[in-house]
């Protein structure tokens, strides 16, 4: 087998095995945050840019997920309802419930 043919066969083998180039980004993921007992669970969540965060209200009263400075705001999330946010801005993003300001959480976007 020629050197060119050997390189080509190796490349085809890598593709067939599903190996991605080192620079490829993983597919976006979804991450739940439960609102339960007047708390965000987990209180701190680390995600990759492009991932979706889903806040799910398990309490019987409405809550919000409101970023400090109101850079994003879910509005009222009623009992057993959810709100989604695609995380795009890297960094630490503290948030709170506008109805219950003692409820605090943090989203960390890599």
Backbone bond lengths (Angstrom), bond angles and torsions (degrees), N, CA, C in turn:
res aa  C-N    CA-C-N  psi(-1)  N-CA   C-N-CA  omega(-1)  CA-C   N-CA-C  phi
1 X - - - 1.447 - - 1.518 107.51 -
2 X 1.326 117.12 135.92 1.462 120.74 179.45 1.526 109.96 -72.05
3 X 1.330 116.31 163.33 1.468 121.53 179.32 1.522 110.09 -61.13
4 X 1.326 116.68 -41.51 1.470 121.22 178.77 1.529 110.90 -62.18
5 X 1.314 116.58 -44.85 1.463 120.90 179.50 1.528 110.69 -64.81
6 X 1.329 117.53 -38.22 1.466 120.94 179.42 1.525 110.43 -65.68
7 X 1.339 117.35 -42.19 1.469 120.44 178.16 1.522 110.67 -63.71
8 X 1.317 115.49 -42.54 1.459 119.46 -179.97 1.533 110.77 -63.49
9 X 1.323 117.69 -42.95 1.466 121.61 178.66 1.510 110.64 -63.18
10 X 1.321 117.99 -39.72 1.470 121.19 178.00 1.516 110.21 -64.02
11 X 1.336 117.46 -40.49 1.468 121.22 178.50 1.513 111.66 -64.96
12 X 1.322 116.74 -41.52 1.462 120.81 177.86 1.522 109.96 -64.31
13 X 1.330 116.80 -40.02 1.463 120.17 177.98 1.513 111.78 -61.60
14 X 1.332 117.81 -40.62 1.464 120.79 179.17 1.519 110.26 -64.15
15 X 1.342 117.27 -41.22 1.461 120.43 178.32 1.523 110.06 -66.11
16 X 1.315 116.98 -42.73 1.460 120.88 -178.75 1.520 111.52 -63.32
17 X 1.335 117.17 -32.03 1.463 120.45 178.89 1.523 112.39 -80.36
18 X 1.333 117.43 -5.69 1.453 120.48 179.20 1.521 112.96 79.55
19 X 1.317 117.55 20.62 1.452 120.44 179.17 1.516 108.87 -78.29
20 X 1.311 115.93 129.37 1.460 120.92 -179.03 1.521 109.19 -97.64
21 X 1.308 117.53 153.60 1.454 119.53 174.77 1.523 110.10 -59.39
22 X 1.315 116.46 153.60 1.466 121.53 -177.03 1.519 112.13 -59.18
23 X 1.318 118.93 -26.67 1.459 121.51 -176.82 1.529 112.56 -87.90
24 X 1.311 119.65 -4.03 1.463 121.88 -178.53 1.522 110.31 -69.09
25 X 1.322 115.79 141.45 1.459 121.49 178.70 1.525 109.46 -90.92
26 X 1.328 116.62 144.16 1.467 118.37 176.30 1.529 110.25 -68.54
27 X 1.304 115.28 156.79 1.467 120.25 178.72 1.531 109.53 -63.45
28 X 1.341 117.87 143.85 1.465 120.18 178.03 1.528 111.16 -58.37
29 X 1.322 115.78 146.43 1.462 122.26 -179.83 1.522 110.00 -117.10
30 X 1.309 115.98 165.52 1.461 123.13 175.47 1.526 108.61 -111.55
31 X 1.339 116.67 136.30 1.465 122.26 -176.61 1.528 109.24 -127.80
32 X 1.331 118.60 121.02 1.468 120.09 178.39 1.526 111.89 -83.79
33 X 1.326 114.86 145.45 1.460 123.00 168.06 1.526 105.15 -126.13
34 X 1.321 116.82 114.12 1.459 119.91 178.04 1.518 109.69 -86.35
35 X 1.321 114.77 138.40 1.462 121.30 172.22 1.518 104.82 -102.70
36 X 1.335 114.38 110.73 1.464 119.43 -173.87 1.529 108.36 -148.08
37 X 1.336 116.32 132.07 1.462 119.61 178.74 1.520 112.09 63.34
38 X 1.331 116.94 35.33 1.462 123.01 -179.40 1.532 111.59 57.81
39 X 1.341 115.56 42.53 1.463 121.82 177.48 1.525 109.22 -149.63
40 X 1.325 115.28 153.12 1.459 122.09 173.41 1.527 107.77 -92.56
41 X 1.320 116.95 128.18 1.469 121.88 -177.95 1.526 109.44 -124.38
42 X 1.318 120.13 110.23 1.455 127.24 4.30 1.528 110.97 -78.52
43 X 1.332 116.03 156.29 1.464 121.22 179.87 1.523 110.61 -70.64
44 X 1.322 117.44 -32.37 1.463 122.57 175.98 1.518 107.72 -125.29
45 X 1.321 115.65 130.62 1.460 121.53 -179.20 1.518 108.68 -129.69
46 X 1.336 116.52 129.34 1.460 122.02 176.92 1.518 108.59 -106.75
47 X 1.342 115.52 128.63 1.468 121.49 -178.14 1.524 109.21 -135.60
48 X 1.308 115.90 166.67 1.462 121.90 173.88 1.527 109.08 -91.72
49 X 1.315 116.12 150.35 1.463 120.25 174.30 1.527 108.30 -56.04
50 X 1.312 116.31 134.58 1.466 121.75 -177.97 1.517 113.38 97.98
51 X 1.345 117.05 -16.49 1.466 120.38 176.81 1.528 110.03 -72.79
52 X 1.322 115.99 158.90 1.459 122.37 177.28 1.520 109.54 -107.77
53 X 1.320 115.49 134.20 1.466 121.72 174.78 1.522 106.73 -107.00
54 X 1.350 116.06 132.91 1.459 121.30 -178.40 1.523 108.31 -120.12
55 X 1.339 116.45 112.13 1.457 121.26 175.08 1.522 107.58 -88.59
56 X 1.336 116.12 127.49 1.467 122.46 -177.98 1.524 107.32 -121.12
57 X 1.331 116.59 121.28 1.463 121.06 -177.74 1.529 110.59 -86.89
58 X 1.335 116.75 111.04 1.463 122.69 177.98 1.527 111.83 -99.95
59 X 1.342 117.62 1.19 1.459 121.12 176.31 1.529 109.52 -87.28
60 X 1.321 116.37 167.90 1.469 120.59 -178.96 1.527 112.36 -88.41
61 X 1.328 117.45 -7.14 1.465 121.61 178.82 1.526 109.25 -112.50
62 X 1.326 117.82 155.75 1.468 120.27 178.48 1.532 112.07 -68.43
63 X 1.316 115.27 152.61 1.460 123.02 174.87 1.521 108.07 -139.76
64 X 1.339 115.91 171.48 1.463 121.46 171.76 1.523 108.56 -129.20
65 X 1.307 115.39 166.31 1.464 123.57 165.63 1.524 103.81 -123.21
66 X 1.334 116.11 104.31 1.458 122.35 -172.70 1.520 109.34 -123.01
67 X 1.304 117.14 116.96 1.466 120.29 -179.41 1.517 109.46 -69.56
68 X 1.334 115.62 142.16 1.459 120.16 175.22 1.522 108.56 -50.16
69 X 1.322 116.67 136.20 1.458 121.06 -176.35 1.521 112.86 79.13
70 X 1.324 116.61 3.75 1.477 123.77 179.81 1.534 112.93 54.63
71 X 1.331 116.19 36.03 1.469 119.75 177.81 1.511 110.94 -68.22
72 X 1.329 117.00 -26.14 1.469 122.50 166.73 1.514 107.36 -147.61
73 X 1.311 115.59 151.59 1.469 121.16 -175.68 1.524 108.56 -153.14
74 X 1.319 115.06 127.16 1.462 120.49 -178.30 1.517 113.28 -73.06
75 X 1.330 116.54 -21.43 1.458 118.87 -165.67 1.519 107.17 72.38
76 X 1.297 117.66 -172.50 1.461 121.87 -176.68 1.531 111.07 -69.68
77 X 1.335 115.33 124.53 1.468 121.38 174.07 1.523 105.85 -105.45
78 X 1.303 117.74 107.91 1.464 122.01 -178.26 1.525 111.67 -74.20
79 X 1.320 115.79 168.50 1.464 121.91 179.52 1.528 110.39 -53.26
80 X 1.336 115.80 134.75 1.461 124.51 179.22 1.531 113.78 60.84
81 X 1.316 116.91 20.64 1.458 121.78 174.52 1.523 108.66 -108.25
82 X 1.329 116.23 168.83 1.459 121.19 -177.70 1.521 110.49 -137.14
83 X 1.318 114.56 159.44 1.461 122.43 174.59 1.515 108.49 -137.50
84 X 1.335 116.47 140.30 1.466 122.08 -176.14 1.523 111.22 -116.90
85 X 1.325 114.13 145.36 1.459 121.49 176.43 1.521 107.86 -138.69
86 X 1.334 116.95 129.11 1.454 120.73 171.95 1.526 106.43 -87.62
87 X 1.321 115.92 120.07 1.460 122.03 -176.68 1.528 109.28 -77.75
88 X 1.321 116.43 116.68 1.461 119.61 -177.12 1.523 113.54 -120.81
89 X 1.327 117.50 -26.57 1.467 121.03 -175.43 1.523 110.48 -97.06
90 X 1.328 118.21 113.88 1.467 120.36 179.50 1.524 111.86 -62.55
91 X 1.321 114.65 150.36 1.457 120.71 175.94 1.514 112.19 122.75
92 X 1.327 114.95 -179.02 1.457 122.77 179.43 1.524 108.88 -86.47
93 X 1.335 116.60 129.63 1.458 121.23 -175.76 1.533 109.81 -127.43
94 X 1.329 117.78 88.51 1.468 119.93 177.08 1.534 109.96 -65.55
95 X 1.319 115.93 145.26 1.465 120.54 177.43 1.518 109.56 -143.67
96 X 1.332 115.87 169.27 1.461 122.29 -175.95 1.524 109.20 -152.53
97 X 1.320 115.92 173.28 1.465 121.92 173.50 1.530 107.54 -95.71
98 X 1.323 117.40 122.92 1.462 121.45 -179.29 1.524 111.66 -63.94
99 X 1.339 118.04 -26.70 1.459 121.53 179.09 1.527 111.91 -83.70
100 X 1.313 116.49 -28.25 1.475 123.13 -175.63 1.530 107.94 -135.91
101 X 1.341 118.29 77.55 1.469 121.78 -171.81 1.528 116.01 -59.38
102 X 1.336 117.91 -13.42 1.469 118.31 176.08 1.524 111.22 -75.43
103 X 1.311 117.79 -15.21 1.465 121.69 175.36 1.525 107.61 -77.84
104 X 1.324 116.86 117.53 1.459 122.17 -177.91 1.526 110.63 -128.90
105 X 1.309 115.81 145.65 1.460 121.94 174.92 1.509 109.56 -144.50
106 X 1.323 115.77 173.16 1.467 119.81 177.45 1.513 109.65 -143.45
107 X 1.318 115.59 130.15 1.456 123.15 174.10 1.532 106.80 -106.34
108 X 1.323 116.76 126.32 1.461 122.05 177.89 1.533 107.37 -113.20
109 X 1.320 116.00 118.30 1.467 121.12 -177.46 1.531 108.07 -107.60
110 X 1.348 115.67 121.69 1.468 121.03 179.19 1.518 110.09 -87.80
